Amino acid sequence: MGQPGLTTQAKLAGTFVKDLYVAKAKTQYAARVQHGPLAQAIVWPGKLNPYPFYDRVRDMAPILPLPREAKVHVASGHAVCRQVLKSHDFGVGGRTIVGKDAFEFSMSLLEMDPPEHTRLRRVAAPAFAASRLGGYATAIEKIVHERLDDVEPGATFDLIDQLAAPLPIRIISELLGVPDVDERRFLRWGTALGSALEGPHGLWHAKKILDAKTGLDAMFERIVQQRRADPRDDMISMLVAEEGAAVRSEEILPLCVLLLVAGFETTVNLIGNAVLALMRNPEQWQLLVKDPTLAARVVEETLRYDPPIQFTDRIAQRDSVIEGYEVPAGHRVLCLLAAANRDPARFERPNFFDITRTDIDHLAFSGGVHYCVGAPLARLEAQIALRVLAERMPKLHPGGPPRRRSSVTIRGLRSLPVTEAH
């Protein structure tokens, strides 16, 4: 029997907690029981520098099975993670983020393997093609200049609030076809949904995610109806044009939500992490100031050195062997992308932030069929933002202590005070 007095929304939130929390809880429990270094990074998300813990995990073995009951293996070596991400023996099938009773939380492409994944990706990918994004370069640069124009000379400002967050929100809104975007509301909703990737922290968090999803669904539903009657040159119109063919009607809203979250979550954290690394390594900042064309290198080095997405997971679709380790069918492999990106077996001086590095074989955008579809847009936005920032504010330096987001999966900043004042 259902609990009396609960609203439908609260019941859905309860279902969401149950479905989304299981895998996270198993991994946490197993790591704590084992007293391994991974447990410390999980217990204090955002409070500690996770990279020493990643080093300790990787030193134990490139792939490390947790206690048998968890059915989880932690991969931290670059070669191991790359093999898992690219292998057809591993997929996302069976790791469903939510149960079928809470479909409104579905993140679409994130839960699909081929051929369904291939079908939807073919529809979404053209919006992020280099040929299409080239037309956004001017708009991106204009927004960056506008945001920096609003900063008083010598003032201390929050780089996240002033630049890193508004930029991708405005661009992804334009790409999707969202008119008159409320940046604050978009940021709140998108951040809430992004936090769903690692599980809720309780009923209050689940309801916060549910409220965000409900608000976004209502907004996108209105726009979809408008585009059915009056199509335009935007992503939502492209999805509507494929409705009934490559895209089922019930897939449009989840795909819109996924594209929104993916379109800004990575970029805001990429820009923030890049500027923080540059501020903590002033000699690297000076290299960028002297040669702003190094912005592309800064982006790639940041993706390697301090990636926005710290890990992802895959499920063994059949009994597999990875680097000599047996992974039974149905077992989860947690790929520590951030650990793989600092694997000394793959990179020289992996713990040094070096924007002149030419070896950029990182795994920040995952790999295989689930390689991030929005990677070209994130790169373009971050490159332009960093170049313009270096050109306009060459004396930029820290203006106060940064605040990290409290998250295990997503590594980013709540705030990053910076200034040009002496």
C-alpha positions in Angstrom: 0.0 0.0 0.0 1.1 3.5 -0.7 1.9 5.9 2.1 -1.2 8.0 2.9 -0.9 11.8 2.3 1.9 11.6 -0.2 1.4 13.6 -3.4 2.0 12.0 -6.8 5.2 14.1 -7.0 6.5 12.9 -3.7 5.8 9.3 -4.6 7.8 9.8 -7.8 10.5 11.4 -5.8 10.6 8.4 -3.5 10.8 6.0 -6.5 13.6 8.2 -7.9 15.6 7.9 -4.6 15.3 4.1 -4.6 16.2 3.6 -8.3 19.0 6.1 -8.5 20.7 5.5 -5.2 21.3 1.7 -5.4 24.5 1.6 -7.4 26.0 4.6 -5.6 25.2 3.1 -2.2 26.8 -0.3 -3.2 30.0 1.4 -4.3 30.2 3.6 -1.2 29.6 0.7 1.1 32.1 -1.6 -0.6 34.8 1.1 -0.7 34.3 1.9 3.0 34.4 -1.8 4.0 37.6 -2.2 2.1 39.1 0.9 3.7 40.6 1.8 0.3 41.6 5.3 -0.8 38.6 5.5 -3.0 36.4 5.6 0.1 37.9 8.9 1.2 37.2 10.6 -2.1 33.6 9.4 -2.0 32.9 10.3 1.7 34.2 13.9 1.3 33.2 15.0 -2.2 34.5 18.4 -3.2 36.3 18.8 0.2 39.5 17.2 -0.7 41.9 17.0 -3.7 40.9 13.6 -5.1 44.1 13.1 -7.2 46.3 11.7 -4.5 43.6 9.1 -3.8 43.4 8.3 -7.5 47.1 7.8 -7.5 46.9 5.3 -4.6 44.1 3.4 -6.3 46.0 3.2 -9.6 49.2 2.1 -7.7 47.2 -0.9 -6.3 46.2 -2.1 -9.8 45.0 -0.6 -13.1 41.7 -2.3 -12.4 40.6 -3.2 -8.9 37.7 -5.4 -7.9 35.7 -4.2 -4.8 34.2 -6.9 -2.5 32.3 -9.5 -4.5 28.9 -8.5 -3.3 29.3 -5.0 -4.8 29.8 -6.4 -8.3 31.9 -3.3 -9.0 35.4 -3.0 -10.5 37.4 0.3 -10.3 39.5 1.0 -13.4 42.1 3.8 -13.0 44.8 3.0 -15.7 44.6 4.8 -19.0 44.9 1.6 -21.1 42.2 -0.2 -19.1 39.7 2.7 -19.1 40.2 3.2 -22.9 39.7 -0.5 -23.5 36.5 -0.6 -21.5 35.1 2.6 -23.0 35.7 1.4 -26.6 34.9 -2.3 -26.2 31.5 -3.6 -27.5 31.7 -6.0 -24.6 30.7 -3.2 -22.3 27.7 -0.9 -22.5 25.3 1.2 -20.5 22.5 -1.4 -20.8 21.7 -2.6 -17.3 22.9 0.5 -15.5 19.6 2.4 -15.9 19.8 5.7 -14.1 16.1 5.4 -13.1 13.4 2.8 -13.2 10.6 2.6 -15.7 8.2 4.0 -13.1 10.0 7.3 -13.2 10.5 7.7 -17.0 10.5 11.5 -16.7 14.0 11.3 -15.3 15.3 9.4 -18.3 18.5 11.0 -19.7 17.9 9.3 -23.1 21.2 8.7 -24.9 23.0 8.1 -21.5 20.9 5.0 -21.0 21.0 3.5 -24.5 23.3 1.2 -26.3 23.3 0.6 -30.1 21.2 0.4 -32.2 18.9 2.7 -30.3 21.7 5.0 -29.2 23.0 5.2 -32.8 19.5 6.2 -34.0 19.2 9.1 -31.7 22.8 10.2 -31.8 22.5 10.6 -35.6 19.7 13.0 -35.0 21.5 15.1 -32.4 25.1 15.1 -33.8 24.5 17.4 -36.7 23.7 20.3 -34.3 27.2 20.0 -32.9 29.1 19.5 -36.2 32.0 21.8 -36.8 30.4 23.1 -39.9 27.4 24.3 -37.9 29.3 25.5 -34.8 31.6 27.7 -36.9 28.7 30.1 -37.2 28.6 30.4 -33.4 32.2 31.6 -32.9 31.2 35.2 -33.5 28.3 35.0 -31.1 30.4 33.3 -28.4 33.1 36.0 -28.6 30.4 38.8 -28.5 29.0 37.3 -25.3 32.4 37.0 -23.7 33.2 40.6 -24.4 29.7 41.7 -23.1 30.2 39.9 -19.9 33.7 41.3 -19.3 32.5 44.8 -20.2 30.2 44.6 -17.2 33.2 44.2 -14.8 34.4 47.5 -13.2 38.1 48.1 -13.7 40.0 46.7 -10.8 37.0 45.0 -9.3 36.9 41.5 -7.8 34.4 39.4 -9.6 33.2 35.8 -9.6 34.4 34.2 -12.8 31.7 31.5 -12.6 28.8 33.8 -12.1 30.1 36.5 -14.5 31.4 34.4 -17.4 31.7 30.6 -17.1 28.0 30.0 -16.4 26.1 32.6 -18.5 28.1 31.9 -21.7 27.2 28.2 -22.3 23.6 28.8 -21.1 23.0 31.5 -23.7 24.7 29.5 -26.5 22.9 26.2 -25.8 19.6 28.1 -25.5 20.1 29.6 -28.9 21.2 26.3 -30.4 18.1 24.5 -29.0 15.8 27.4 -29.9 14.8 28.5 -26.4 13.6 32.2 -26.6 14.1 34.8 -23.8 16.1 32.5 -21.6 16.1 33.1 -17.9 19.8 32.4 -17.2 19.4 32.1 -13.4 16.5 29.6 -13.7 18.3 27.7 -16.4 21.4 27.4 -14.3 19.4 26.3 -11.3 17.5 23.7 -13.2 20.5 22.4 -15.2 22.7 22.2 -12.1 20.1 20.2 -10.3 19.7 17.7 -13.2 23.5 17.4 -13.5 23.7 16.4 -9.9 21.3 13.5 -10.6 24.2 11.7 -12.3 25.6 10.5 -9.0 22.4 9.9 -7.1 20.3 11.9 -4.7 21.5 12.8 -1.2 18.0 12.4 0.2 14.3 13.1 -0.5 14.9 16.9 -0.5 17.5 16.5 -3.3 15.3 14.2 -5.3 12.4 16.7 -5.1 14.8 19.4 -6.2 15.7 17.3 -9.3 12.1 16.5 -9.9 11.1 20.2 -9.8 13.8 21.0 -12.3 12.8 18.3 -14.6 9.1 19.3 -14.4 9.9 22.9 -15.1 12.1 22.0 -18.1 9.6 19.6 -19.5 6.8 22.2 -19.4 9.1 24.8 -21.1 10.2 22.4 -23.8 6.7 21.1 -24.4 5.5 24.6 -25.2 8.4 25.1 -27.6 7.9 21.7 -29.3 4.3 22.6 -29.9 5.3 25.9 -31.4 7.9 24.3 -33.6 5.4 21.8 -34.9 3.3 24.7 -36.2 6.2 27.0 -37.1 9.6 25.2 -37.5 12.8 27.3 -37.4 16.5 26.7 -37.8 17.2 25.3 -34.4 17.7 21.9 -32.7 14.2 21.5 -31.4 12.8 22.0 -35.0 15.3 19.3 -36.2 13.9 16.9 -33.6 10.3 17.7 -34.5 11.1 17.2 -38.2 12.3 13.6 -37.3 9.3 12.8 -35.1 7.7 9.6 -36.1 10.8 8.6 -38.1 14.1 8.6 -36.4 12.7 10.0 -33.1 9.7 8.8 -31.2 7.4 11.5 -29.7 8.2 10.4 -26.1 11.9 10.8 -26.7 11.9 14.5 -27.7 11.6 16.0 -24.2 14.2 13.8 -22.6 16.6 14.5 -25.5 16.0 18.2 -25.1 16.8 18.1 -21.4 19.9 16.0 -22.0 21.2 18.4 -24.7 20.6 21.3 -22.3 22.4 19.8 -19.4 25.3 18.4 -21.6 25.5 21.8 -23.4 26.4 23.8 -20.4 27.4 21.5 -17.5 30.7 20.5 -19.1 31.6 24.0 -20.4 31.0 25.9 -17.2 33.2 23.5 -15.2 35.8 23.4 -18.0 36.2 27.2 -18.0 36.3 27.4 -14.2 38.8 24.6 -13.8 41.0 26.0 -16.5 41.1 29.5 -15.0 41.8 28.1 -11.5 44.7 26.0 -12.9 46.1 29.1 -14.7 45.8 31.2 -11.5 47.6 28.5 -9.5 50.3 28.3 -12.1 51.0 31.9 -13.0 53.9 31.0 -15.3 51.3 29.2 -17.4 49.0 32.1 -17.3 51.8 34.4 -18.6 52.4 32.0 -21.5 48.8 32.3 -22.5 48.9 36.1 -22.1 51.9 36.3 -24.4 50.4 34.0 -26.9 46.5 33.8 -26.7 46.5 31.2 -29.5 47.6 28.7 -26.8 44.0 28.8 -25.6 43.3 25.5 -27.5 46.2 23.9 -25.6 44.9 25.2 -22.3 41.6 23.6 -23.0 43.1 20.2 -23.8 45.5 20.3 -20.8 42.6 21.2 -18.5 40.6 18.3 -19.8 43.5 16.0 -19.0 44.6 17.6 -15.7 41.3 18.5 -14.0 38.4 17.1 -16.1 34.8 18.2 -15.4 33.6 14.6 -15.4 35.7 12.5 -13.1 34.4 9.1 -13.9 31.8 7.1 -15.8 30.7 3.5 -15.7 30.0 0.6 -18.0 28.3 -2.8 -17.5 29.9 -6.0 -18.8 27.4 -7.3 -21.4 29.2 -10.7 -21.3 32.0 -12.3 -19.3 35.1 -10.3 -20.2 38.9 -10.1 -19.5 40.5 -6.7 -19.1 44.3 -6.6 -18.7 44.2 -10.1 -17.3 41.3 -9.3 -14.9 38.0 -11.2 -15.2 34.9 -9.1 -15.2 31.7 -11.3 -15.1 28.7 -10.4 -17.1 26.5 -7.9 -15.3 29.3 -6.4 -13.3 29.9 -2.7 -13.3 33.3 -1.1 -14.2 33.8 2.4 -12.7 36.2 4.1 -15.1 38.1 6.9 -13.2 38.7 9.2 -16.2 40.5 11.7 -14.0 42.9 9.0 -12.8 43.5 7.6 -16.3 44.3 11.1 -17.4 47.2 11.3 -14.9 48.5 7.8 -15.5 52.3 8.0 -15.5 52.4 5.0 -17.8 50.8 7.2 -20.4 51.8 10.8 -19.7 55.1 12.4 -18.7 54.9 14.5 -15.5 51.2 13.8 -15.3 50.6 15.9 -12.1 52.0 19.0 -13.7 49.8 21.5 -15.5 51.6 22.3 -18.7 49.8 24.2 -21.5 52.7 23.4 -24.0 52.0 19.7 -23.7 51.3 18.2 -27.1 50.3 14.7 -26.0 46.5 15.2 -25.5 45.3 11.6 -25.5 42.9 12.2 -22.6 39.6 10.5 -21.8 37.8 13.5 -20.5 35.0 13.1 -23.1 34.7 9.3 -22.5 35.2 7.1 -25.6 33.7 4.7 -28.0 30.0 5.1 -29.1 29.3 7.2 -26.0 32.0 9.9 -26.7 30.5 13.2 -25.7 28.4 14.5 -28.6 28.8 18.1 -27.3 32.6 18.0 -27.1 33.1 20.3 -30.1 30.9 23.0 -28.6 32.5 22.8 -25.2 35.9 23.1 -26.7 34.9 26.1 -28.9 33.3 28.0 -26.0 36.2 27.4 -23.6 38.9 28.3 -26.2 37.2 31.6 -27.1 36.5 32.5 -23.5 40.1 31.9 -22.4 41.6 33.7 -25.3 39.5 36.8 -24.8 40.1 36.7 -21.1 43.9 36.6 -21.6 43.7 39.5 -24.1 41.5 41.7 -22.0 42.7 41.0 -18.5 46.4 40.1 -18.7 47.0 41.0 -15.0 44.3 38.7 -13.7 45.0 36.9 -10.4 43.1 35.2 -7.6 40.7 37.5 -5.7 39.9 35.1 -2.9 39.5 31.4 -2.2 37.5 29.4 -4.7 34.6 27.2 -3.6 34.2 23.7 -5.0 31.0 22.0 -5.8 30.1 19.2 -3.4 30.1 16.4 -6.0 32.0 13.2 -6.8 31.1 12.8 -10.4 31.3 16.5 -11.5 34.4 18.5 -10.6 33.7 22.1 -10.8 33.5 25.4 -8.9 30.7 27.2 -7.2 32.6 30.4 -7.2 36.1 31.6 -8.4 36.9 35.2 -7.3 39.4 36.9 -9.5 40.7 40.5 -10.0 43.2 42.7 -11.8 43.6 44.9 -8.7 47.1 45.3 -7.2 
